[in-house]
Amino acid sequence: MQIQLPLTLRPNPMKWIFVMVLMAAMAAGGLWLWHEEPLPASVAVVFGLLGALAAAVQVLPNASYLRLTPEGFTFCSLFRSHTVAWSDVTEFYVLEHRGNGHKLVGWHYAPHYAHQLTLRIVNDNLIGVEAALPDTYGMDAYALADLMAELQQAYGKRPDEEPSSASAAE
């Protein structure tokens, strides 16, 4: 498959609008219960309003995206971006939440990648991968993982890597 790079994927805005409405409903429910149970109601109001605000921000331009380039990929959530070189990844996986079936794309870093080692170990023990994208950006998780694996195969060779004996013999 020939892909025109750079390619920028964005999340489905309807998903975030739905989350915003749900969180606003949680806050409204908290307000409705305020006179009967003030402490749980105030917790519902605070979390509902914060969740609605976070969901609203995700809909803003450049608040959330996945940019694929020949050098690697940059993912952004709530205006915080992180860039990963293709050569820093060994393999992509699809993670499926056992409770709700929600799927994400995760990966393991290459052995030479030394950043955030403690967090990577914790993530690997908890969810089975060292890192994951926060969204699937409007794509099926399996299709996105396959696309990223294809780009990683095409562009992920480190400059200091020697050609393998199989490719050297060709």
C-alpha positions in Angstrom: 0.0 0.0 0.0 1.4 3.4 -1.0 0.7 6.1 1.6 1.3 9.8 1.1 3.3 11.1 4.1 3.0 13.1 6.2 -0.4 11.9 7.2 -2.4 13.4 10.0 -5.3 11.5 11.6 -7.7 13.1 14.0 -10.2 11.5 16.4 -13.9 11.3 15.7 -15.4 14.5 17.1 -18.7 12.8 17.7 -17.1 10.4 20.2 -15.8 13.4 22.3 -19.1 15.3 22.0 -20.8 12.1 23.4 -18.3 11.9 26.2 -18.8 15.6 26.9 -22.6 15.1 27.1 -22.2 12.1 29.5 -19.9 14.0 31.8 -22.2 17.1 31.8 -25.1 14.7 32.7 -23.0 13.4 35.6 -22.4 16.9 36.8 -26.1 17.7 36.5 -27.0 14.6 38.5 -24.6 15.7 41.2 -26.3 19.0 41.4 -29.7 17.3 41.6 -28.6 15.2 44.5 -26.7 18.0 46.3 -29.3 18.6 49.0 -29.5 14.9 49.9 -25.9 13.7 49.8 -23.5 16.8 49.5 -20.2 14.9 49.5 -20.9 12.3 46.7 -22.8 15.0 44.8 -19.9 17.4 44.9 -17.5 14.7 43.7 -19.9 14.0 40.8 -20.1 17.7 40.0 -16.3 18.2 40.0 -15.5 15.0 38.0 -18.4 15.7 35.6 -17.3 19.2 34.9 -13.7 18.4 34.6 -14.5 15.5 32.3 -16.8 17.6 30.1 -14.1 20.3 29.9 -11.4 17.7 28.9 -13.8 16.2 26.2 -14.6 19.7 24.9 -10.9 20.5 24.6 -10.3 17.3 22.6 -12.6 18.6 19.8 -10.5 21.8 19.4 -8.1 22.0 16.4 -4.7 20.4 17.0 -5.7 19.3 20.6 -5.6 15.7 19.5 -4.0 14.0 16.5 -1.7 11.3 15.2 0.9 12.5 12.6 2.7 9.8 10.6 5.9 10.8 8.9 8.9 8.9 7.4 10.9 9.7 10.6 8.2 8.4 13.0 4.9 9.3 14.6 3.7 12.1 16.8 0.6 11.7 18.9 -1.0 14.6 20.7 -3.7 14.7 23.4 -4.9 17.8 25.2 -2.2 19.8 23.3 0.7 17.6 24.7 2.6 15.9 21.9 5.0 13.0 22.0 7.2 12.0 19.0 8.5 8.4 18.6 11.0 7.4 15.8 10.1 4.3 13.9 13.5 2.9 14.8 12.7 3.2 18.5 9.8 0.7 18.1 10.0 -3.1 17.8 6.4 -4.1 17.2 2.9 -2.7 17.4 0.0 -4.5 19.1 -3.8 -4.1 19.6 -4.8 -3.9 23.3 -8.4 -4.9 24.1 -9.9 -3.9 27.4 -11.5 -7.0 28.8 -14.4 -5.2 30.5 -15.7 -3.0 27.6 -13.9 -4.2 24.5 -12.3 -0.8 23.9 -9.2 -1.2 21.7 -6.0 0.8 21.6 -2.7 0.5 19.7 0.3 -0.1 21.8 4.0 -0.9 21.2 7.3 -2.1 22.7 10.3 0.0 22.4 13.6 -1.2 20.9 16.3 -2.3 23.3 18.4 0.8 22.5 15.6 3.2 23.7 16.5 4.2 27.2 13.9 6.9 28.1 11.3 6.5 30.8 12.5 3.0 31.7 10.6 2.8 35.0 7.3 3.8 33.4 7.8 1.4 30.6 8.3 -1.5 33.0 5.2 -0.6 35.0 3.1 -0.3 31.8 4.4 -3.6 30.4 3.5 -5.4 33.7 0.1 -3.7 33.9 -1.1 -3.8 30.3 1.4 -5.9 28.3 3.0 -3.1 26.3 5.4 -0.3 27.1 3.3 2.5 25.6 0.0 3.1 23.8 -1.8 5.7 21.7 -4.6 7.5 23.6 -7.0 7.1 20.7 -7.4 5.2 17.4 -8.1 8.5 15.5 -11.2 7.4 13.6 -9.6 4.1 12.5 -10.2 0.5 13.5 -7.4 -0.4 16.0 -6.3 -3.4 13.9 -6.1 -1.3 10.7 -4.1 1.4 12.5 -1.7 -1.1 14.1 -1.2 -2.7 10.6 -0.6 0.8 9.0 1.9 1.7 11.7 3.7 -1.7 11.4 3.9 -1.2 7.7 5.4 2.3 8.1 7.8 1.0 10.8 9.0 -1.8 8.5 9.5 0.7 5.6 11.2 3.5 7.6 12.3 2.0 10.9 15.9 1.0 10.1 18.4 2.7 12.4 21.3 4.4 10.5 23.9 2.4 12.6 22.3 -1.0 11.9 24.1 -3.4 9.7 22.2 -5.1 7.0 21.1 -8.6 8.0 22.8 -11.6 6.3 19.6 -12.4 4.4 19.4 -8.9 2.9 23.1 -8.8 2.3 22.9 -11.9 0.2 20.3 -10.5 -2.1 
